[in-house]
Amino acid sequence: MSRLQAEKNRGSQLIYPVVDDEWRPVPERRAAVLAAIESGSAFDSIRLGGFAVLAARDPRSVRLPAVRQGGRDYPLVLEGHQGFHSPFAEPVAEAARRELSGLAWRAPGRHVVDGRGVIFSPWSADPAEIARYSLGEQLTAPFDFATQLVTGVRELAPDVLVLLGPGEGIGGAIGTILVRERFFGLGSKQAFQERQKSSEPVLHALGRPEQRAKFL
């Protein structure tokens, strides 16, 4: 899949915050993102809760109000990222379906939540549906990470969340979603940060040695 993305994908991605420094929604930023999508200059790519990730042929041409937040200037072009989860990836999907037509698919050993918020369970998942989604909509349609996380927490009731990595770049995005939904009794950015500093953090990032040691 990585090879096909490099060979056939078009476009690139940018990221833009739709919440402020305290993770409170900023309606005018969300409106600007929707306007960019409706104008056709960008596609909705990944819904990260507090951030919008857009795909565009030229992300620097997408008109969004400049924002300085968290020490970074936005909109921020994601260098090295192509037009994932958007129509730009249709050639990748077509090639993947050809090249991986003989791949053996099976039901997962654990519950899996996809980018639509659909749960595939070990005892009822249809391997053919997993294949269709993985080599189709998962590549060419928006990936709703926020819905995926909300579904997983509501339906599977985990004690903690584990961010596998390789880094911890989406830890803040996860925090904004947990606060928005008031999961684990968290109602603010400060509450989330204090919980993370406690002896029982709700989010464990394997990119951090002290947290990785608890699981590996």
Secondary structure, DSSP 8 states (H G I E B T S, - for coil): -HHHHHHH---EEEEEESB-TTS-B-HHHHHHHHHHHHHTS-EEEEE-SSEEEEEESSGGGS----EEETTEEESEEEEEEE-TTSGGGHHHHHHHHHHTTT------SS-EE-TTS-EE-TTT--HHHHHHHHTTHHHHS-B-HHHHHHHHHHHH--SSEEE--SS-TTHHHHHHHHHHHTGGG--SHHHHHHHHHSSS-SEEETTSHHHHTTT-
